[in-house]
Amino acid sequence: MLSKAEFRGGILAISAILIVVLAVVSATPGLPGELLLQSLRFHLVVAGLVLAVLAMLSGARWRGLLVLLAVLVGAGHGAASVWSYYERRAPATEEAMATFRFLSFNVLTGNARAEELVEAIIADPPDVMLVMETPGIEHYLDRLASVLPYRIGCSQSASCDISLHSRFPISEGRIDKVPPFRLERLVSGRITIDGHDITIAGLHLSKPYFDQASWVELREINTILGRIEGPLVLGGDFNAAPWTEPVALLAKRQQLIPGPSMPATWPVRLGPFGVPIDNVFTRGNARLLTLEAGDNLGSNHRPLRAEVAIYPAP
């Protein structure tokens, strides 16, 4: 059994490692894996708070307070990133001109509950649906078309990944093959609701262990989104939390506006205590009235359902 001194020493050693990790997360020096660590920033903060308390209870009062201070600095840095999003979420001053329901869902290629998933969507269909890893429900796309008859994406199984489905006709629809891997990772199209146009765009970024790939993808996506005029809804699987540096930079450049909250979507076992790597944002005179995570239905991601409002242009 560890002595009290050994336990205290172990806690302080782990605390020192965690503080170094938080420093790397905040400074973003370009090390491999830092994007993943940035997504876990607030989980690291919680772990740091526990370590600080344990250090103080084990007799290292002042060193525990130093650990606490360092962890709070890391938390403040992350909170500032989140706050920058909500500074852009100005309250609407006029009545909405149109509203619609939006669903963003990485359904998982090889989903064993694909038929059940599609039937659940048909039972409570959104007006517009963005799908990542569409091969997971590819055999049921005709069934899905009974409620969402218009589609962009996944015309060829070999290159299929992202697709956009709508109850309304889609104009100016396009799929972009985003560098560096040149995969079909960006879809966009314009729909008209009650006489008002809005563009829906969806993305599926590479996994976070390809750190530089995400930067390249988002640089290209920023250019493409910059050409889109009028109100915009941007959703998808970012494979990173909104407070990670590349996603936050895209949000700043495009003036993306968050929903009322940022629900966790992965890993599904953690439920609301996971990480919001799937996101929905708006731009211009569109706003998310609600944003909620739902049942994963066999996927390794929770879906996001939103109610979107279009307001008069300022």
C-alpha positions in Angstrom: 0.0 0.0 0.0 1.2 3.5 -0.9 2.3 5.7 2.0 0.7 9.2 2.2 4.0 10.7 1.0 4.1 8.4 -2.0 0.4 9.1 -2.8 1.1 12.8 -2.6 4.1 12.5 -4.9 2.2 10.6 -7.4 -0.6 13.1 -7.5 1.8 16.0 -7.9 3.6 14.2 -10.7 0.4 13.5 -12.6 -0.6 17.1 -12.0 2.6 18.4 -13.5 2.0 16.3 -16.7 -1.6 17.5 -17.0 -0.4 21.2 -16.6 2.1 20.7 -19.4 -0.7 19.2 -21.6 -3.0 22.1 -20.9 -0.1 24.5 -21.8 0.3 22.7 -25.1 -3.4 22.9 -25.7 -3.5 26.6 -25.1 -0.3 27.5 -27.0 -0.9 25.2 -30.0 2.8 24.8 -31.0 1.9 22.4 -33.8 2.5 19.1 -32.0 0.9 15.8 -33.3 -2.4 15.1 -31.5 -2.9 18.5 -30.1 -6.2 19.0 -31.9 -7.6 15.9 -30.1 -6.3 17.3 -26.8 -7.9 20.6 -27.5 -11.3 18.9 -28.0 -10.8 17.3 -24.5 -9.8 20.6 -22.9 -12.6 20.8 -20.4 -12.3 17.1 -19.6 -8.7 17.8 -18.8 -9.8 20.8 -16.6 -12.1 18.6 -14.6 -9.4 16.0 -14.1 -7.1 18.9 -13.0 -9.6 20.1 -10.5 -9.8 16.6 -9.0 -6.0 16.4 -8.8 -5.7 19.8 -7.2 -8.2 18.8 -4.4 -6.4 15.4 -3.9 -3.1 17.2 -3.6 -4.4 19.6 -1.0 -6.1 16.8 1.0 -2.9 14.8 0.9 -1.0 17.6 2.6 0.5 19.5 -0.3 -1.7 22.5 0.3 0.3 25.2 -1.5 1.4 23.0 -4.4 -2.3 22.0 -4.7 -3.3 25.6 -4.9 -0.7 26.2 -7.7 -2.1 23.2 -9.6 -5.6 24.7 -9.1 -4.4 28.1 -10.4 -2.8 26.6 -13.5 -6.0 24.6 -14.2 -8.2 27.6 -13.8 -6.0 29.5 -16.3 -6.4 26.7 -18.8 -10.2 26.7 -18.2 -10.3 30.5 -18.7 -8.5 30.2 -22.0 -11.1 27.7 -23.2 -14.0 29.7 -21.9 -12.8 32.7 -23.8 -13.0 30.7 -27.0 -16.6 29.6 -26.2 -17.5 33.2 -25.3 -16.3 34.5 -28.6 -19.0 32.3 -30.3 -21.8 33.6 -28.1 -20.8 37.2 -28.6 -22.0 36.8 -32.2 -25.4 35.4 -31.1 -27.3 38.7 -30.9 -31.0 38.3 -30.0 -33.5 38.8 -32.9 -35.5 42.0 -32.7 -38.1 41.1 -35.3 -40.4 38.2 -36.0 -39.0 35.2 -38.0 -40.1 35.2 -41.7 -39.8 31.4 -41.9 -38.7 28.3 -39.8 -37.8 24.8 -40.6 -36.5 21.7 -38.9 -32.9 20.5 -39.5 -31.2 17.2 -38.7 -27.4 16.5 -38.9 -26.4 12.9 -38.4 -23.2 10.9 -38.9 -25.1 7.5 -39.3 -21.9 5.4 -39.3 -20.8 3.2 -42.2 -21.8 -0.3 -41.4 -24.5 0.7 -38.9 -26.2 -2.6 -37.8 -29.5 -0.7 -37.0 -29.7 1.2 -40.4 -33.3 0.2 -41.1 -34.4 1.1 -37.6 -32.6 4.5 -38.0 -34.3 5.3 -41.3 -37.7 4.3 -40.0 -37.2 6.6 -36.9 -36.4 9.5 -39.2 -39.5 8.8 -41.4 -41.7 8.7 -38.2 -40.5 12.2 -37.3 -39.0 13.7 -40.4 -37.1 17.0 -40.5 -37.5 19.4 -43.4 -33.8 19.1 -44.2 -31.3 16.4 -43.3 -27.5 16.3 -43.5 -26.0 12.8 -43.5 -22.4 11.8 -43.0 -21.1 8.3 -43.8 -24.2 7.8 -45.9 -23.2 4.3 -46.9 -24.5 3.3 -43.5 -28.0 3.8 -44.8 -27.4 3.5 -48.5 -29.8 0.6 -49.0 -32.6 2.6 -47.5 -32.2 5.9 -49.4 -35.2 5.2 -51.6 -37.3 4.6 -48.4 -35.9 7.9 -47.0 -37.0 9.7 -50.2 -40.6 9.1 -49.3 -40.4 12.0 -46.9 -37.2 13.8 -48.2 -37.5 13.4 -52.0 -34.7 15.8 -53.0 -31.1 14.8 -52.6 -27.5 16.0 -53.3 -24.7 13.5 -52.9 -24.0 9.8 -53.0 -24.8 9.3 -56.6 -21.9 6.8 -56.8 -21.3 4.2 -54.0 -17.5 4.2 -54.5 -17.1 7.9 -53.5 -20.2 8.3 -51.3 -19.8 9.9 -47.9 -21.8 13.1 -47.3 -25.3 13.8 -48.6 -28.1 16.4 -48.2 -31.8 15.5 -48.2 -34.7 17.9 -48.3 -38.4 18.2 -48.4 -37.9 21.2 -50.6 -36.3 21.4 -54.0 -32.5 22.0 -53.9 -30.9 24.4 -56.3 -27.2 25.2 -56.9 -26.4 21.8 -55.3 -22.8 20.8 -55.3 -20.3 18.3 -53.8 -16.7 19.5 -53.3 -13.7 17.2 -53.0 -11.7 18.8 -50.3 -7.9 18.6 -50.2 -5.6 17.1 -49.1 -7.4 13.8 -49.5 -9.8 15.0 -52.2 -12.7 13.2 -50.7 -16.4 14.2 -51.0 -16.4 16.0 -47.7 -18.4 19.2 -48.4 -22.0 19.5 -49.7 -24.1 22.6 -50.2 -27.4 23.6 -51.8 -30.0 26.3 -51.7 -33.6 25.8 -50.6 -36.6 28.2 -50.5 -38.9 28.2 -47.5 -42.0 30.4 -47.6 -40.4 32.5 -50.3 -37.1 32.9 -48.5 -33.8 31.5 -49.7 -31.2 29.9 -47.4 -28.1 27.8 -48.2 -27.5 24.6 -46.3 -23.9 23.4 -46.2 -22.5 20.3 -44.5 -18.9 19.1 -43.9 -17.2 16.0 -42.6 -13.6 16.7 -41.5 -10.8 14.2 -41.2 -10.1 12.5 -37.9 -8.2 14.7 -35.4 -5.0 12.6 -35.5 -4.5 14.1 -39.0 -3.9 17.5 -37.5 -2.5 19.3 -40.5 -5.2 17.7 -42.7 -7.9 19.5 -40.8 -6.2 22.9 -41.3 -5.9 22.3 -45.0 -9.6 21.2 -45.3 -10.9 24.1 -43.3 -8.8 26.6 -45.3 -10.4 25.3 -48.5 -13.9 25.2 -46.9 -13.5 28.8 -45.7 -12.8 29.8 -49.3 -15.9 28.0 -50.6 -18.2 29.3 -47.8 -16.9 32.8 -48.5 -18.5 32.6 -52.0 -22.0 31.8 -50.6 -24.3 34.8 -50.2 -27.3 35.2 -48.0 -28.2 33.2 -44.8 -26.4 30.0 -44.2 -26.7 26.9 -42.1 -23.5 24.9 -41.6 -23.6 21.5 -40.0 -21.7 18.3 -39.9 -19.1 16.1 -38.3 -16.2 18.4 -37.5 -14.3 15.7 -35.6 -13.3 18.5 -33.2 -15.0 20.6 -30.6 -15.9 24.2 -31.5 -13.2 25.6 -29.1 -10.4 23.9 -31.0 -8.2 26.5 -32.8 -8.9 25.6 -36.5 -12.7 25.4 -36.0 -12.7 28.6 -34.0 -10.7 30.3 -36.7 -13.2 29.2 -39.4 -16.1 30.4 -37.2 -14.4 33.8 -36.7 -13.7 34.2 -40.4 -17.2 33.2 -41.4 -18.9 34.9 -38.5 -20.6 31.6 -37.6 -23.3 31.8 -34.9 -23.9 28.9 -32.4 -27.1 27.5 -31.1 -28.4 28.0 -27.6 -26.0 25.3 -26.4 -23.3 22.9 -27.8 -24.6 19.4 -27.1 -22.1 16.6 -26.7 -22.3 14.0 -29.5 -19.3 11.7 -29.0 -18.6 9.2 -27.5 -22.2 8.1 -27.2 -21.6 6.2 -24.0 -20.8 9.5 -22.2 -24.1 11.1 -23.3 -24.2 14.7 -22.3 -20.7 14.4 -20.7 -19.0 13.8 -24.0 -17.6 16.2 -26.6 -19.5 18.3 -29.2 -17.6 17.1 -32.2 -20.8 17.4 -34.4 -22.0 21.0 -34.7 -24.6 23.2 -36.3 -24.0 26.9 -36.9 -25.7 29.7 -38.8 -24.6 32.8 -40.6 -26.3 36.1 -41.6 -29.9 36.5 -40.7 -30.5 32.8 -39.8 -30.6 31.6 -36.2 -30.9 28.3 -34.4 -33.9 28.5 -32.1 -33.2 25.1 -30.6 -30.3 22.5 -30.8 -30.6 19.1 -29.2 -28.8 15.8 -29.4 -30.8 12.6 -29.9 -30.6 8.8 -29.8 -27.6 7.4 -31.7 -29.6 4.5 -33.1 -26.6 2.3 -33.8 -24.2 5.1 -34.8 -21.1 6.1 -32.9 -22.4 9.7 -32.9 -25.5 11.3 -31.5 -27.6 13.2 -34.0 -28.3 16.9 -33.7 -31.9 18.3 -34.3 -32.4 22.0 -34.7 -35.2 24.4 -35.4 -33.9 27.2 -37.7 -35.4 30.6 -38.2 -34.9 33.1 -41.0 -35.2 36.7 -40.0 -35.4 39.9 -42.0 -32.0 41.1 -43.2 -30.6 44.0 -41.1 
